[in-house]
């Protein structure tokens, strides 16, 4: 049985693994998938994807070993 928590936006009871942690109107919130798809103008992801997709990280490169 999943742990249920209310969506911070609409209050719909949702399994906790379905909630997304986002920045909603300037504060951290956990919202359901329906609000995530309908409230795109109000949602900021806390960690945006990097723009340098092909960058090599020296800590994981075999040349650094």
C-alpha atoms as a printed R data frame, in Angstrom:
   type eleno elety resid chain resno      x      y       z
1  ATOM     1    CA   UNK     A     1  0.000  0.000   0.000
2  ATOM     2    CA   UNK     A     2  1.592  3.310  -1.086
3  ATOM     3    CA   UNK     A     3  2.046  6.299   1.182
4  ATOM     4    CA   UNK     A     4 -0.484  8.965   0.190
5  ATOM     5    CA   UNK     A     5  0.237 12.691   0.380
6  ATOM     6    CA   UNK     A     6 -1.780 15.669  -0.852
7  ATOM     7    CA   UNK     A     7 -0.632 17.699  -3.844
8  ATOM     8    CA   UNK     A     8  0.515 21.158  -2.706
9  ATOM     9    CA   UNK     A     9 -1.320 22.767  -5.630
10 ATOM    10    CA   UNK     A    10 -4.732 21.100  -5.929
11 ATOM    11    CA   UNK     A    11 -4.884 18.949  -2.792
12 ATOM    12    CA   UNK     A    12 -5.514 15.676  -4.635
13 ATOM    13    CA   UNK     A    13 -4.362 12.644  -2.566
14 ATOM    14    CA   UNK     A    14 -1.514 11.089  -4.600
15 ATOM    15    CA   UNK     A    15  0.981  8.259  -3.955
16 ATOM    16    CA   UNK     A    16  4.201  9.894  -2.782
17 ATOM    17    CA   UNK     A    17  6.305  8.303  -5.561
18 ATOM    18    CA   UNK     A    18  4.126 10.073  -8.178
19 ATOM    19    CA   UNK     A    19  4.686 13.567  -6.750
20 ATOM    20    CA   UNK     A    20  7.283 15.841  -8.372
21 ATOM    21    CA   UNK     A    21  9.385 18.235  -6.294
22 ATOM    22    CA   UNK     A    22  9.393 21.556  -8.168
23 ATOM    23    CA   UNK     A    23  9.654 25.263  -7.504
24 ATOM    24    CA   UNK     A    24  6.081 26.550  -7.748
25 ATOM    25    CA   UNK     A    25  5.657 30.334  -7.639
26 ATOM    26    CA   UNK     A    26  9.029 30.750  -5.921
27 ATOM    27    CA   UNK     A    27  8.804 28.065  -3.207
28 ATOM    28    CA   UNK     A    28  9.443 24.308  -3.137
29 ATOM    29    CA   UNK     A    29  6.309 22.232  -3.628
30 ATOM    30    CA   UNK     A    30  5.328 18.627  -4.307
31 ATOM    31    CA   UNK     A    31  2.731 18.456  -7.064
32 ATOM    32    CA   UNK     A    32  0.843 15.660  -8.813
33 ATOM    33    CA   UNK     A    33  1.436 14.709 -12.475
34 ATOM    34    CA   UNK     A    34 -1.796 16.470 -13.564
35 ATOM    35    CA   UNK     A    35 -0.701 19.790 -12.048
36 ATOM    36    CA   UNK     A    36  2.797 19.330 -13.467
37 ATOM    37    CA   UNK     A    37  1.361 19.099 -16.981
38 ATOM    38    CA   UNK     A    38 -1.240 21.864 -16.629
39 ATOM    39    CA   UNK     A    39  0.720 24.473 -14.626
40 ATOM    40    CA   UNK     A    40  3.811 24.750 -16.866
41 ATOM    41    CA   UNK     A    41  3.856 28.570 -16.681
42 ATOM    42    CA   UNK     A    42  4.165 28.471 -12.864
43 ATOM    43    CA   UNK     A    43  6.648 25.572 -12.554
44 ATOM    44    CA   UNK     A    44 10.448 25.779 -12.445
45 ATOM    45    CA   UNK     A    45 12.543 22.637 -12.107
46 ATOM    46    CA   UNK     A    46 14.988 22.975  -9.203
47 ATOM    47    CA   UNK     A    47 17.831 21.426 -11.215
48 ATOM    48    CA   UNK     A    48 17.794 22.312 -14.882
49 ATOM    49    CA   UNK     A    49 19.643 20.099 -17.387
50 ATOM    50    CA   UNK     A    50 23.155 21.160 -18.324
51 ATOM    51    CA   UNK     A    51 23.704 22.763 -21.702
52 ATOM    52    CA   UNK     A    52 27.090 21.074 -22.323
53 ATOM    53    CA   UNK     A    53 25.726 17.594 -22.975
54 ATOM    54    CA   UNK     A    54 28.964 16.048 -24.285
55 ATOM    55    CA   UNK     A    55 31.304 17.260 -21.547
56 ATOM    56    CA   UNK     A    56 33.829 14.765 -20.197
57 ATOM    57    CA   UNK     A    57 34.123 14.682 -16.427
58 ATOM    58    CA   UNK     A    58 37.764 14.294 -15.376
59 ATOM    59    CA   UNK     A    59 36.843 12.329 -12.249
60 ATOM    60    CA   UNK     A    60 35.291  9.494 -14.312
61 ATOM    61    CA   UNK     A    61 37.666  9.572 -17.265
62 ATOM    62    CA   UNK     A    62 40.055  6.625 -17.650
63 ATOM    63    CA   UNK     A    63 42.887  9.020 -18.516
64 ATOM    64    CA   UNK     A    64 42.736 10.385 -14.950
65 ATOM    65    CA   UNK     A    65 43.419  6.938 -13.433
